[in-house]
Amino acid sequence: MRAAALLLALALAGAPAHAQHGPPVTREQARERLAHGDAPARRLAAATLGDLGTMADAPALLEALRDQDEAVRAVAESSLWQVWSRSGDPEIDALFQLGVEQMGRGDASAAIRTFTTIIQKKPDFAEGWNKRATIYFLVGEYERSLEDCDEVVKLNPQHWGVLAGYGQIYLALGKPELALQYFQRALKVNPNLRSVEAAVAELERLVIEKRKGTI
């Protein structure tokens, strides 16, 4: 995902950004360039934080979701997913990759077991909870998914993915007002979620009509 975003960044740069600026080699340099560099430098800085960053760098990437440059925003979003998906423990990270592969194959039972093991071994790793919440949603275990979402938000309150996930669950449960609230919260964190933005517009219309008694 990050690679595609970086390709978009370089394409929009309209110039050989690597040749002009050189990639930042430390997290500190990347944060500085992300805050104060020109657009090509900010794109590369956001990508570098995806490769090297930790949760301590997440605030800088979250701020970059509001950058005036579209490519910076795209790379920052991808890089946040990278940062969130690293636990800092090689054993847990290997299990995480296994779980993601199991999800990709559609093996929900195996993926649930893998992410449950991750949660047991490292309960403070929010993305372990988030992936299990996603699988529970996909198999229709909505209450279990909500319980895991609650754990994600405790650990990572700015996780727009889980906030949008709440919205999807509440839509499935026939609770559009709650779905709307969570979709709106997701957009406050990441205003670039076009599908969520469209869902908010539609839900706002439906809620207004419902309150008027027209549906």
C-alpha positions in Angstrom: 0.0 0.0 0.0 2.8 2.5 0.9 4.6 1.7 -2.3 1.6 2.7 -4.4 1.2 5.9 -2.5 4.9 6.7 -2.9 4.6 6.1 -6.7 1.7 8.5 -6.7 3.7 11.0 -4.7 6.6 10.9 -7.1 4.3 11.1 -10.1 2.7 14.2 -8.8 6.0 15.8 -7.9 6.7 16.3 -11.6 10.5 16.1 -10.9 13.0 13.6 -9.7 12.5 14.2 -6.0 15.2 11.7 -4.8 17.7 13.6 -6.9 16.7 17.0 -5.7 16.4 16.3 -2.0 17.7 12.8 -1.0 15.6 10.7 1.4 15.7 11.6 5.0 17.8 9.0 6.9 16.5 9.5 10.4 13.1 9.8 12.0 14.0 13.2 13.3 15.0 14.5 9.9 11.9 13.1 8.4 9.7 14.8 11.0 11.5 18.1 10.4 11.1 17.8 6.6 7.5 16.8 6.9 6.8 19.9 8.9 8.9 22.4 7.0 10.1 21.0 3.7 8.7 21.7 0.2 6.2 19.3 -1.3 8.6 16.7 -2.7 10.6 16.7 0.6 7.4 16.2 2.6 6.3 13.3 0.4 9.6 11.5 0.9 9.6 12.4 4.6 6.1 10.8 5.1 7.3 7.7 3.3 10.4 7.5 5.4 8.3 7.6 8.6 6.3 4.7 7.2 9.5 2.7 6.9 11.2 3.8 10.1 8.6 5.3 12.3 7.1 4.3 15.6 3.9 5.3 17.4 5.8 8.3 18.6 5.8 9.6 15.0 2.1 9.0 14.5 1.1 12.6 15.5 3.3 14.1 12.7 1.7 11.7 10.2 -1.8 12.5 11.5 -1.1 16.2 11.0 0.1 15.5 7.4 -3.3 14.1 6.6 -4.3 17.7 6.3 -1.3 18.7 4.1 -2.2 21.0 1.2 -0.5 18.5 -1.1 -2.6 15.5 -2.1 0.3 13.1 -2.5 1.6 14.0 1.0 -1.8 13.1 2.4 -1.8 9.8 0.5 1.7 8.8 1.6 1.0 9.9 5.2 -2.2 7.7 5.3 -0.3 4.7 4.0 2.6 5.3 6.3 0.3 5.4 9.4 -1.0 2.0 8.5 2.6 0.8 8.4 3.4 2.3 11.7 0.3 0.9 13.3 1.1 -2.6 11.9 4.5 -2.8 13.6 4.5 -4.1 17.2 8.2 -3.7 17.9 8.5 -7.4 18.6 9.8 -9.6 15.7 7.8 -12.6 16.9 4.6 -10.7 17.0 5.2 -9.0 13.7 5.8 -12.4 12.1 2.5 -13.7 13.5 0.8 -10.5 12.3 2.0 -11.1 8.8 0.7 -14.7 9.0 -2.7 -13.4 10.2 -2.9 -10.9 7.3 -2.0 -13.7 4.8 -4.8 -15.9 6.3 -7.2 -13.0 6.0 -6.2 -12.6 2.4 -6.9 -16.3 1.7 -10.3 -16.0 3.4 -9.4 -18.4 6.2 -11.3 -16.6 8.9 -11.0 -19.3 11.6 -7.2 -19.5 11.3 -6.8 -15.7 11.2 -8.9 -15.3 14.3 -6.7 -17.9 16.1 -3.6 -16.1 15.0 -4.8 -12.6 16.1 -6.0 -14.1 19.3 -2.5 -15.4 20.0 -1.1 -11.9 19.2 -3.6 -10.3 21.6 -2.7 -12.8 24.4 1.0 -12.2 23.9 0.9 -8.4 23.4 -2.4 -7.0 24.5 -1.1 -3.4 24.0 -0.7 -3.9 20.3 -3.8 -2.1 18.9 -3.6 -3.5 15.4 -3.9 -7.1 16.7 -7.3 -6.2 18.1 -8.2 -4.2 15.0 -7.6 -7.1 12.6 -9.5 -9.5 14.8 -12.4 -7.0 14.9 -12.3 -6.8 11.1 -12.6 -10.6 10.8 -15.4 -10.8 13.4 -17.3 -8.2 11.3 -16.8 -10.1 8.1 -18.2 -13.3 9.6 -21.1 -11.5 11.2 -20.0 -11.6 14.8 -20.9 -8.0 15.4 -20.9 -7.9 19.2 -17.5 -9.5 19.3 -16.3 -7.1 16.7 -17.6 -4.1 18.8 -15.8 -5.5 21.9 -12.5 -5.6 19.9 -13.1 -2.1 18.5 -13.4 -0.8 22.0 -9.9 -2.2 22.8 -8.5 -0.5 19.7 -9.8 2.9 20.7 -8.5 2.6 24.2 -5.0 2.0 22.8 -5.1 4.2 19.7 -7.9 6.8 19.9 -7.0 8.3 16.5 -7.4 5.1 14.6 -9.8 6.2 11.9 -10.1 2.7 10.5 -11.7 1.4 13.7 -13.9 4.5 13.9 -15.2 3.8 10.4 -15.5 0.1 11.4 -17.9 1.1 14.2 -19.9 2.8 11.6 -20.0 -0.3 9.4 -21.1 -2.4 12.3 -23.8 -0.1 13.4 -25.1 0.1 9.8 -25.3 -3.7 9.8 -27.1 -3.6 13.1 -29.7 -1.1 11.8 -28.5 1.8 13.9 -27.9 4.6 11.4 -27.6 7.4 14.0 -24.8 5.6 15.7 -23.2 4.8 12.4 -23.3 8.4 11.4 -21.6 9.5 14.7 -18.7 7.2 14.2 -18.3 8.0 10.5 -18.1 11.7 11.4 -15.5 10.9 14.1 -13.4 9.0 11.5 -13.5 12.0 9.2 -12.4 14.3 11.9 -9.2 12.3 12.2 -8.7 11.6 8.5 -10.7 14.0 6.2 -9.5 12.1 3.1 -11.9 9.2 3.4 -14.1 9.7 0.4 -16.3 6.7 0.8 -16.9 7.6 4.5 -17.6 11.2 3.4 -20.2 9.9 1.0 -21.7 7.6 3.7 -22.0 10.6 6.0 -23.9 12.7 3.4 -26.3 9.8 2.8 -26.8 9.0 6.4 -27.4 12.7 7.3 -30.1 12.8 4.7 -31.7 9.6 6.0 -31.6 10.7 9.6 -33.2 14.0 8.8 -35.9 12.3 6.8 -36.5 9.8 9.7 -36.8 12.6 12.2 -39.4 14.3 10.0 -41.3 11.0 9.8 -41.0 10.8 6.0 -39.4 7.4 6.0 
